[in-house]
């Protein structure tokens, strides 16, 4: 699980979308 509060949220946001 990724923390949306981190500064890397932008990099993980699209990654989660592709994973889901």
Buried (B, 14 or more C-beta within 10 A) or exposed (E): EEEEEEEEEEEBEEEEEEEE
